[in-house]
Amino acid sequence: MANNSRALSDSLKLPRAALFACFAIIAAVAAAILASRYPLPFLWKAVPLLAYGVLLWMRPEAWLLIIPAILPVSDLAPWTGWLFVEELDLFLLVTLAVGYFRTAARPATIRLPGGARLLFGLLAVSYLISAARVLVPLPIFDANALSNYASPYNALHIAKGFFWAWFLMPLLTRTSGAQGENLKRWFFPGVIIGLIGICLVAIWERAAFPGFLNFSSDYRTTASFSAMHVGGAALDGFLALSIPFTCWLFLPERKLKENIFGLAILAAGTYALLTTFSRALYVGYALAAVILMFFLMRTGSAKNSGPARERKWGIWILPLLLVVLIWLLYRVFGTGGYRVLAAILIFLAGAFYVGGRTGSAKSRLWWPMALLPIAGLSVLAADMIPKGAYVIFGVAAIFLVFLVVVDFFNQGCASLTSWLCLALAWVGVTSLLVAMHWGGAAAVTNAILPIGLLSGVVFINQRSGYSLWRIDKRAIVIASACGVGLALLIPIAGNDYSHERFSRTGSDMDTRTAHWNDVLNVMTNDMTTTVFGMGLGRLPIEYFWRNTHGEIPGSFQYMNEAGNQFVRLAGPRYALGYGEVLRFGQRVRVNSGERYQVVFSFRATAPKTVLDIGLCEKHLLYNRVCSLKTLELQPADGAWHEVTADLGMAVMNDGPWYLPRPVQLWVANGNAGVLVDVDNLRLVDSTGRNYVRNGEFDRGNDFWFYSSDNYHLPWHAKNLWLNVYFDQGWFGLIVFSILLGYVLIHLLKRAWAGEQWAGIYLAAVTAFLAVGLFDSLIDVPRIATLFYLILLTAFCFLEANAGSKAIKKAI
């Protein structure tokens, strides 16, 4: 029997290897064709792809690191103009080409659970049916096919997000390791590296445009996700999925330097997250934090030798205490600003240490009597010394830090307990002095609440048998992560723009609900649509023609007459402000202090047609410094005419060299329902040098990129489940929902059993779905690919023996 099984296995190897080889050849040919056409210099695309291919040949499992690492940052669409084919697609084709060749003879080390295989198979069928509803019969392939989301080929654009993960499945089961050890060794670091890349881009964007600490501007971070040129939540979805993976660096087995590195990444990720000013993302982040805190405490407490009642008390109460503290600190910041918030956070850190000390006797109660004269002298000094409140607070904080250091290196000195209580109380009193000095009675009132709460918690933790926490490495790591989050969350969420955002929640919800009804109303009322949806990627074009408001966003189309190709700009049919026009442009390199002119040919058929031209510092959505020109196109006789517009002296790129700001030349048609044809567009300096590439539009969308800066509803369903239903109908929605329920239930069971990786995945998926309540998410292919990859790697862990000693050692 064994010989027969071996013979059967050997007989299957040849067909399987041949099948893999065919797929590999197809992927290699596709990669070569697309790379040859891709509008980048040869070395820029050839060297990275070849280097990656060599790495994969040597280490096939390296794709688990490289793909999630480059997924969020390999996005050059604002420079290349290519929307439907991206740099990531080229790397994924190389992954399949080399990976399939190298792993064809390998058996699968992990087999996905049967339920997962069935659900992913049904979802693949749903994607194929919905794509076929759009692409059969095959539409004409011209310059417009891959240029904008109104194209029927947008179906392929949406479908690739799922099918990239689908085609990676054979590599995943052959390279993740028998117990998923390669996922921890490669995939987890890959996601974290991708998060680091996004954080660096977000920090540059904030520093270069609104200012690193300017949280009152309405500038919302987009980082390197070009798909947000028409809104959406690509950055939100990525941050929701990736930030929980930083918890991997905080696990008890990790070294101190890894903990510190993780805190730095968490701080940068939190900064990027908060500067999106996305209310749904804030909720998702809070849910992820509570889930991670709960399961880290629970798994850690299982190893704690303390009484079970202490463990259960802390696990359930501390997350609630954190929520209350966030609310109280938010009130503190509203009346006391940064100074009072910083003082309270220092008091919070001291309370954490003093309340959680182990191995020391309870404090003697002489220190409250000693506090009275110290507090009185502090009040007098605050009045007599210039800025005395800050000076006295600094002295008290230094005294507390000194005692904490001495106590820590003595591993909890019983004789210092009362002194630590005195120092902590002194810091609390001087924090109130800072509040009075800066914000008056209102600030003092709000500052008393968190100080009183924390003082009570410290007293309970010291003098009762129900300890909420104890000072150990795990507690310090969790507290540090919470402190980093609070130090960033409160100032950013408490600024004027955030107040405005939250104050509009009710009206924005009404707008969102009305939009959801609009999305449903543009669907045709027949059984096929109900079951299988309108087809992948059809929302933009269906909304364009069939929305009930009669609103039509600006658009563009490439036209060809007698061999001459040009672009036709259509004006919007609503008047919601200047920012609602569609800006059609290209990134250019200009020199500050140089005078520039725009030269182009136009054809207008309506009188008093106006065309806006801008040369602006612009990352994706927001203009910063601009040279603007508004032209009335005359004559409007339907014939071609050439016009020259003087943009004056450019003052762009005059900032520091380490904060370069991209510059975009754009044109916009703001005339409602009016068409304007544009051709032979050039940007020239005083010497006649042209800075525009493909200004004749002979190569279609090469180097041209468009954006709608403020009005984004026509391009998105703005709800994950509604988006699936619109595209794939009830069949796709039911399969998708069952898949989510299946993975969430299994992750919850594993996390409850103490498997820490499951807590990380549960937090990531939960945060992602929270954002999905108000955004489509998977209509951005690279986000969809990452989401489905995370689900597949979770299934790999579920199938592996995660409770074995091998898994515990690898975590």
Secondary structure, 3 states (H helix, E strand, C coil): CHHHHHHHHHHHHHHHHHHHHHHHHHHHHHHHHHHHHCCCCHHHHHHHHHHHHHHHHHCHHHHHHHHHHHCCCCCCHHHHCCCCCCHHHHHHHHHHHHHHHHHCCCCCCCCCCHHHHHHHHHHHHHHHHHHHHHHCCCCCCCCCCCCCCCCCCHHHHHHHHHHHHHHHHHHHHHHCCCCCHHHHHHHHHHHHHHHHHHHHHHHHHHHHCCCCCCCCCCCCCCCCCHHHHHCCCHHHHHHHHHHHHHHHHHCCCCCHHHHHHHHHHHHHHHHHHHCCCCHHHHHHHHHHHHHHHHHHHHHHHCCCCCCHHHHHHHHHHHHHHHHHHHHHHHHHHHHHHHHHHHHHHHHHHHHHHHHCCCCCCCCCCCHHHHHHHHHHHHHHHHHHCCCHHHHHHHHHHHHHHHHHHHHHHCCCCHHHHHHHHHHHHHHHHHHHHHHHHHHHHHHHHHHHHHHHHHHHHHHHHHHCCCCCCCCCHHHHHHHHHHHHHHHHHHHHHCCHHHHHHHHCHHHHHHHHHHHHHHHHHCCCCCHHHHHHCCCCCCHHHHHHHHCCCCCCCCEEEEEEECCEEEEEEECCCCCCCHHHCEEEEEEECCCCCCEEEEEEEEEECCCCEEEEEEEEEECCCCEEEEEEEEEEECCCCCCCEEEEEEEEECCCCCCCCCCCCCEEEEEEECCCCCEEEEEEEEEECCCCCECCCCCCCCCCCCCCEEEECCCCHHHCCCCHHHHHHHHHHHHHHHHHHHHHHHHHHHHHHHHHCCCHHHHHHHHHHHHHHHHHCCCCCCCCHHHHHHHHHHHHHHHHHHHCCCCCHHHHHHC
